[in-house]
Amino acid sequence: MQGITETDAADALLARVDRRTRRPLEDALRGKSLNDEQAHFLLTLPRPQLPALLASAAAVRAARKGPVVTYSPKVFLPVTNLCLDRCSYCTFRKDPDDPGAWTMLPEDVRACCAHGRELGCSEALMCLGDRPERAYRAYRATLRVLGHADTISYLSACCAIALDEGLLPHTNAGLLTREEMTRLRPLNASLGLMLESSSPRLQRRGGAHANAPDKDPALRLGMMREAGELRIPFTTGILLGIGETTVERIESLRAIAEVHAAFGHIQEIIVQNFRAKPNTRMASEPEPESYEIAATVAVARLMMPDMNLQVPPNLNPYDLRLFLSAGINDWGGISPLTADYVNPEAPWPQLAALGAACTAAGLVLRPRLPTYAEYLQPEFLDAAIRDRIAARHVPQGVHHVDSVA
């Protein structure tokens, strides 16, 4: 109905819920962030009361972020899928003698970036396994043949190639040291590392991260803090359905919020759902239901009203409207060229479908750079990257860039 705002819709639904539910939602609509007790209570609401939570989150999103929902046109570059960690749900990582193992060659990186640029991409997502040189002699030999002493050296060369081809790198290389992030900063528009969960319990025997030493949440939060000290725009997120409790979901969101409160550099939080994959130890584990994901998104929005929030659309192709109603304002990277090599069974949605879902929700879909608009400033970007962005005629502070897609 025309003339009905998101706040009006939220108010109408709040009138139908009990006082304990209504009070924190009303506080959120007045600009107050949820505390952890309120967040957990709302995360575990019975399904009949979920519409009030979602409507409140949508109203906060409208007030803080406006009507624009973004995505990043990208190429996905799986630099190597060799990895030290052996997460119980992953099909991306390989051993050197596995049939699907690879390390991209420089000419592969260049060709992919050049083609992506022709198709309107602006981001080169550099994705690779954690510390493969620590685990594999064969990979160390490959690096030597390529003329590099370590993965960071080769990754830096790949980022330089992407820049030469007109794309802006965003690197997710697992755990990085402060020195490594310092080396990558002049070559990247942003860096990323999924927290997944702040619970060390998941590293115990039988847990999702039992054989993944680099998934130690203390180490991952430490890297996020160091990225903040280095003033690097940073993307992180949580993974739902890997054995964590609802309390631990809130604790994970709070851990990210506290890092951001200290340094102000977390540009985006991804709320990603576990998908059971064949030939993994978690192949028979249940996947989180759509309403669980939506409730988590809504609670995240009310805990961190100004945060950019994403749900991967290729993992949830039938729930686009649901997650828009829960308060997201971004769909993440979408590629017209490359697959999602971490989830190859899940193709990217067509932009027309995303745009239609946004339009039906009264929102507008726009492309963005791998650096969010709020971080297009000297404090957060190396001068060389700022020059690359300036060459695209991107005014600072603009929330979308029509020329890149």
C-alpha positions as CSV (number, residue, x, y, z in Angstrom):
1,M,0.0,0.0,0.0
2,Q,1.4,3.4,-1.0
3,G,2.3,5.7,1.8
4,I,3.1,2.9,4.3
5,T,6.7,3.3,5.5
6,E,8.9,0.5,7.0
7,T,8.4,2.1,10.4
8,D,4.6,2.1,9.9
9,A,4.7,-1.6,9.0
10,A,6.9,-2.3,12.1
11,D,4.6,-0.4,14.4
12,A,1.6,-2.3,13.2
13,L,3.2,-5.6,13.8
14,L,4.6,-4.5,17.2
15,A,1.1,-3.9,18.4
16,R,0.4,-7.6,18.0
17,V,3.3,-9.0,20.1
18,D,3.8,-9.3,23.9
19,R,5.4,-6.6,25.9
20,R,8.7,-8.5,26.4
21,T,9.1,-8.7,22.6
22,R,7.8,-5.2,21.9
23,R,10.1,-3.3,24.2
24,P,13.6,-4.1,22.7
25,L,12.1,-3.7,19.2
26,E,10.7,-0.3,20.1
27,D,14.1,0.7,21.6
28,A,15.8,-0.3,18.4
29,L,13.4,1.8,16.3
30,R,14.3,4.7,18.5
31,G,18.0,4.2,17.7
32,K,19.2,2.0,20.6
33,S,21.3,-1.0,19.8
34,L,20.4,-4.4,21.3
35,N,22.4,-5.8,24.2
36,D,23.3,-9.5,24.2
37,E,20.4,-10.6,26.4
38,Q,17.9,-8.9,24.2
39,A,19.6,-10.2,21.1
40,H,19.4,-13.8,22.3
41,F,15.8,-13.4,23.3
42,L,14.8,-12.1,19.9
43,L,16.9,-14.7,18.1
44,T,14.9,-17.4,19.7
45,L,11.4,-15.9,19.2
46,P,8.7,-18.4,18.1
47,R,8.0,-18.2,14.4
48,P,4.6,-16.4,14.7
49,Q,6.5,-13.4,16.2
50,L,9.2,-13.3,13.6
51,P,7.5,-10.8,11.4
52,A,7.7,-8.1,14.0
53,L,11.5,-8.7,14.4
54,L,12.0,-8.6,10.6
55,A,9.9,-5.5,10.1
56,S,11.8,-3.7,12.8
57,A,15.1,-4.6,11.2
58,A,13.9,-3.5,7.8
59,A,12.8,-0.2,9.3
60,V,16.2,0.3,10.9
61,R,17.9,-0.6,7.6
62,A,15.7,2.0,5.8
63,A,16.6,4.7,8.4
64,R,20.4,4.0,8.5
65,K,21.2,2.7,5.0
66,G,18.5,4.1,2.7
67,P,16.8,2.3,-0.2
68,V,20.0,1.1,-2.0
69,V,21.1,-2.5,-1.9
70,T,24.5,-3.2,-3.4
71,Y,26.6,-5.9,-5.0
72,S,30.2,-6.0,-6.2
73,P,30.7,-7.1,-9.8
74,K,33.7,-9.4,-9.6
75,V,35.9,-12.2,-10.9
76,F,36.6,-15.0,-8.5
77,L,40.3,-16.0,-8.6
78,P,41.1,-19.2,-6.7
79,V,44.8,-18.6,-6.6
80,T,45.4,-22.0,-5.0
81,N,43.0,-24.5,-3.4
82,L,45.8,-26.2,-1.4
83,C,45.2,-25.6,2.3
84,L,46.6,-26.4,5.7
85,D,43.1,-26.6,7.3
86,R,40.7,-29.5,6.9
87,C,37.3,-28.1,7.9
88,S,34.6,-30.7,8.2
89,Y,32.3,-29.0,5.6
90,C,34.7,-27.8,2.9
91,T,35.1,-29.1,-0.7
92,F,37.3,-26.2,-1.8
93,R,40.6,-27.4,-0.2
94,K,42.7,-30.1,-1.9
95,D,45.9,-32.0,-1.4
96,P,48.6,-31.6,-4.1
97,D,47.9,-35.1,-5.5
98,D,44.1,-34.7,-5.7
99,P,42.7,-34.5,-9.2
100,G,41.1,-31.1,-8.6
101,A,44.2,-29.5,-7.1
102,W,45.4,-26.3,-8.7
103,T,47.5,-23.2,-8.4
104,M,46.7,-20.5,-10.9
105,L,49.5,-19.3,-13.2
106,P,50.1,-15.6,-13.8
107,E,48.8,-15.8,-17.3
108,D,45.6,-17.4,-16.0
109,V,45.2,-14.5,-13.6
110,R,45.8,-11.9,-16.3
111,A,43.4,-13.5,-18.8
112,C,40.6,-13.8,-16.2
113,C,41.0,-10.2,-15.0
114,A,41.1,-8.8,-18.6
115,H,37.9,-10.7,-19.5
116,G,36.2,-9.6,-16.3
117,R,37.0,-6.0,-17.0
118,E,35.5,-6.3,-20.4
119,L,32.3,-7.6,-18.7
120,G,32.1,-4.7,-16.3
121,C,33.7,-6.2,-13.2
122,S,35.5,-4.0,-10.7
123,E,36.6,-6.5,-8.1
124,A,39.2,-9.3,-8.3
125,L,38.5,-11.6,-5.4
126,M,41.8,-13.4,-4.5
127,C,40.8,-16.5,-2.6
128,L,43.1,-19.2,-1.4
129,G,43.7,-21.8,1.3
130,D,45.4,-21.1,4.5
131,R,49.2,-21.5,4.6
132,P,49.7,-24.2,2.0
133,E,53.5,-23.9,2.1
134,R,53.4,-25.0,5.7
135,A,51.8,-28.3,4.7
136,Y,53.1,-29.2,1.2
137,R,56.6,-29.6,-0.1
138,A,55.3,-29.8,-3.7
139,Y,53.6,-26.4,-3.3
140,R,56.8,-24.9,-2.1
141,A,58.5,-26.2,-5.2
142,T,55.7,-24.7,-7.3
143,L,56.4,-21.3,-5.7
144,R,60.1,-21.6,-6.5
145,V,59.3,-22.3,-10.1
146,L,57.1,-19.2,-10.2
147,G,59.9,-17.2,-8.7
148,H,58.5,-16.6,-5.3
149,A,59.7,-17.5,-1.8
150,D,56.3,-17.7,-0.2
151,T,52.5,-17.4,-0.9
152,I,52.3,-13.8,0.1
153,S,55.0,-12.9,-2.5
154,Y,53.1,-14.7,-5.2
155,L,49.7,-13.3,-4.1
156,S,51.2,-9.8,-4.2
157,A,52.2,-10.5,-7.8
158,C,48.7,-11.7,-8.7
159,C,47.2,-8.5,-7.1
160,A,49.6,-6.4,-9.2
161,I,48.4,-8.2,-12.3
162,A,44.8,-7.5,-11.4
163,L,45.5,-3.8,-10.9
164,D,47.3,-3.7,-14.3
165,E,44.2,-5.1,-15.9
166,G,42.0,-2.5,-14.2
167,L,40.5,-4.4,-11.4
168,L,40.6,-3.8,-7.6
169,P,41.8,-6.7,-5.6
170,H,40.0,-7.9,-2.5
171,T,42.0,-10.7,-0.8
172,N,40.8,-13.5,1.4
173,A,43.9,-15.6,2.1
174,G,43.1,-16.9,5.6
175,L,45.2,-15.9,8.5
176,L,47.7,-13.2,7.7
177,T,50.4,-11.7,9.9
178,R,50.6,-7.9,10.5
179,E,53.7,-7.8,8.2
180,E,51.8,-9.7,5.5
181,M,48.9,-7.3,5.7
182,T,51.2,-4.4,5.5
183,R,52.7,-5.9,2.3
184,L,49.2,-6.4,0.8
185,R,47.7,-3.1,1.8
186,P,49.1,-1.0,-1.2
187,L,47.8,-3.7,-3.6
188,N,44.3,-4.2,-2.2
189,A,41.1,-2.2,-1.9
190,S,40.1,-4.3,1.1
191,L,40.9,-7.6,2.9
192,G,38.7,-10.2,4.3
193,L,38.6,-13.1,6.8
194,M,35.5,-15.0,8.0
195,L,35.4,-15.3,11.7
196,E,32.8,-18.1,11.2
197,S,32.4,-18.5,15.0
198,S,34.0,-17.1,18.1
199,S,33.5,-20.5,19.9
200,P,36.7,-22.4,20.5
201,R,34.5,-25.4,21.3
202,L,34.2,-26.1,17.5
203,Q,37.9,-27.0,17.5
204,R,37.5,-29.8,19.9
205,R,37.5,-33.4,18.6
206,G,34.5,-34.0,16.4
207,G,33.9,-30.3,15.9
208,A,33.7,-28.6,12.5
209,H,37.1,-27.0,13.0
210,A,38.8,-29.9,14.8
211,N,41.4,-30.3,12.1
212,A,41.7,-26.6,11.2
213,P,44.4,-24.9,13.4
214,D,44.0,-21.6,11.6
215,K,40.3,-21.5,12.5
216,D,41.2,-20.6,16.1
217,P,38.9,-17.7,16.9
218,A,41.4,-16.0,19.0
219,L,43.9,-15.9,16.1
220,R,41.2,-14.7,13.7
221,L,40.0,-11.9,16.0
222,G,43.6,-11.0,16.5
223,M,44.1,-10.6,12.7
224,M,41.0,-8.5,12.6
225,R,42.3,-6.2,15.3
226,E,45.7,-5.8,13.6
227,A,43.9,-5.0,10.3
228,G,42.1,-2.2,12.3
229,E,45.4,-0.9,13.6
230,L,46.6,-0.8,10.0
231,R,43.4,1.0,8.9
232,I,42.5,-1.6,6.3
233,P,38.8,-1.9,5.2
234,F,37.8,-5.4,6.3
235,T,35.0,-7.9,5.5
236,T,34.2,-10.7,7.9
237,G,31.2,-12.7,8.9
238,I,29.7,-15.7,10.7
239,L,28.8,-19.2,9.4
240,L,25.5,-20.6,10.6
241,G,24.9,-24.3,11.1
242,I,28.4,-25.7,11.9
243,G,27.5,-26.8,15.4
244,E,27.3,-23.5,17.2
245,T,24.5,-22.6,19.6
246,T,22.3,-19.6,19.5
247,V,24.2,-18.0,22.3
248,E,27.4,-18.5,20.4
249,R,25.9,-16.8,17.4
250,I,25.3,-13.7,19.5
251,E,28.8,-14.0,21.0
252,S,30.3,-14.1,17.5
253,L,28.4,-11.1,16.4
254,R,29.3,-9.2,19.6
255,A,33.0,-10.1,19.1
256,I,32.9,-8.5,15.6
257,A,31.0,-5.5,17.0
258,E,33.7,-5.0,19.7
259,V,36.5,-5.1,17.2
260,H,34.7,-2.6,15.0
261,A,33.9,-0.3,17.9
262,A,37.6,-0.2,18.7
263,F,38.9,0.4,15.2
264,G,36.0,1.3,12.9
265,H,37.2,-0.7,9.9
266,I,34.7,-3.5,9.6
267,Q,33.0,-2.5,6.3
268,E,30.7,-5.5,6.1
269,I,29.5,-8.6,7.9
270,I,28.4,-11.7,6.0
271,V,25.7,-13.9,7.5
272,Q,26.4,-17.1,5.6
273,N,24.6,-20.4,6.0
274,F,26.3,-23.8,6.0
275,R,25.4,-26.1,3.1
276,A,25.9,-29.8,3.4
277,K,28.2,-31.1,0.7
278,P,28.8,-34.7,-0.4
279,N,32.1,-36.4,0.5
280,T,32.6,-34.2,3.6
281,R,32.3,-35.2,7.3
282,M,29.3,-32.9,7.6
283,A,27.5,-34.2,4.6
284,S,24.6,-35.5,6.6
285,E,24.3,-32.5,9.0
286,P,21.1,-30.4,8.8
287,E,21.3,-27.1,7.2
288,P,19.9,-24.0,8.9
289,E,16.4,-23.1,8.0
290,S,15.6,-19.9,6.2
291,Y,13.9,-18.4,9.1
292,E,16.9,-19.0,11.4
293,I,19.1,-17.2,8.9
294,A,16.6,-14.3,8.6
295,A,16.3,-14.0,12.4
296,T,20.1,-13.8,12.7
297,V,20.3,-11.1,10.0
298,A,17.6,-9.1,11.7
299,V,19.3,-9.4,15.1
300,A,22.6,-8.4,13.6
301,R,21.0,-5.3,12.1
302,L,19.5,-4.3,15.5
303,M,22.8,-5.0,17.3
304,M,24.8,-3.0,14.7
305,P,22.4,-0.6,13.0
306,D,25.0,1.1,10.7
307,M,26.8,-2.0,9.5
308,N,26.6,-3.3,6.0
309,L,25.1,-6.7,6.1
310,Q,25.2,-9.4,3.4
311,V,23.7,-12.8,2.8
312,P,25.1,-14.7,-0.2
313,P,22.3,-14.9,-2.7
314,N,23.6,-18.0,-4.5
315,L,23.2,-20.0,-1.4
316,N,19.7,-18.8,-0.9
317,P,18.1,-18.3,-4.3
318,Y,14.5,-18.8,-3.2
319,D,14.7,-16.5,-0.1
320,L,15.9,-13.2,-1.6
321,R,12.8,-11.3,-0.5
322,L,13.0,-12.8,3.0
323,F,16.5,-11.6,3.6
324,L,15.7,-8.1,2.2
325,S,12.9,-8.0,4.7
326,A,15.3,-9.0,7.5
327,G,17.5,-5.9,6.9
328,I,20.4,-6.7,4.6
329,N,21.8,-4.0,2.3
330,D,24.2,-6.0,0.2
331,W,24.4,-9.2,-1.9
332,G,28.2,-9.4,-2.0
333,G,30.3,-10.3,-5.0
334,I,28.4,-11.5,-8.1
335,S,30.4,-12.7,-11.2
336,P,29.3,-12.7,-14.8
337,L,32.4,-14.9,-15.6
338,T,33.6,-17.2,-12.8
339,A,32.0,-19.7,-10.5
340,D,31.8,-19.6,-6.8
341,Y,34.7,-22.0,-6.3
342,V,33.9,-22.5,-2.6
343,N,30.3,-23.4,-3.5
344,P,30.5,-24.5,-7.1
345,E,27.1,-26.2,-6.9
346,A,25.5,-22.8,-6.3
347,P,25.5,-20.6,-9.4
348,W,25.3,-16.8,-9.1
349,P,21.9,-15.4,-9.6
350,Q,21.1,-13.3,-12.6
351,L,21.2,-9.6,-11.8
352,A,17.7,-9.3,-13.3
353,A,16.4,-11.6,-10.5
354,L,18.2,-9.7,-7.8
355,G,17.0,-6.4,-9.2
356,A,13.4,-7.6,-9.4
357,A,13.5,-8.8,-5.8
358,C,14.8,-5.4,-4.7
359,T,12.2,-3.6,-6.7
360,A,9.4,-5.7,-5.3
361,A,10.7,-4.8,-1.8
362,G,10.8,-1.0,-2.7
363,L,14.6,-1.1,-2.9
364,V,17.1,-0.3,-5.6
365,L,20.0,-2.5,-6.7
366,R,23.3,-0.8,-7.4
367,P,26.9,-2.0,-8.0
368,R,29.7,-1.0,-5.7
369,L,33.4,-1.2,-5.4
370,P,35.2,-3.8,-3.1
371,T,35.8,-0.8,-0.9
372,Y,32.6,0.5,0.6
373,A,31.8,4.2,0.1
374,E,32.4,5.0,3.7
375,Y,36.0,3.9,3.4
376,L,36.9,5.7,0.2
377,Q,39.2,8.1,2.1
378,P,42.9,8.5,2.7
379,E,42.8,7.0,6.2
380,F,41.7,3.6,4.9
381,L,43.3,3.3,1.5
382,D,46.9,3.4,0.3
383,A,47.6,6.3,-2.1
384,A,48.2,3.8,-5.0
385,I,44.7,2.3,-4.5
386,R,43.1,5.7,-4.2
387,D,44.7,6.7,-7.5
388,R,43.2,3.6,-9.1
389,I,39.8,4.4,-7.8
390,A,40.1,8.0,-8.8
391,A,40.9,6.9,-12.3
392,R,37.5,5.3,-12.4
393,H,36.0,8.8,-11.7
394,V,34.4,7.6,-8.5
395,P,33.6,10.5,-6.2
396,Q,34.3,9.8,-2.6
397,G,31.2,9.3,-0.5
398,V,29.0,8.0,-3.3
399,H,27.1,4.9,-2.4
400,H,27.0,3.4,-5.9
401,V,28.9,3.6,-9.1
402,D,26.8,3.0,-12.2
403,S,29.8,3.1,-14.5
404,V,31.3,-0.2,-13.2
405,A,28.6,-2.6,-14.3
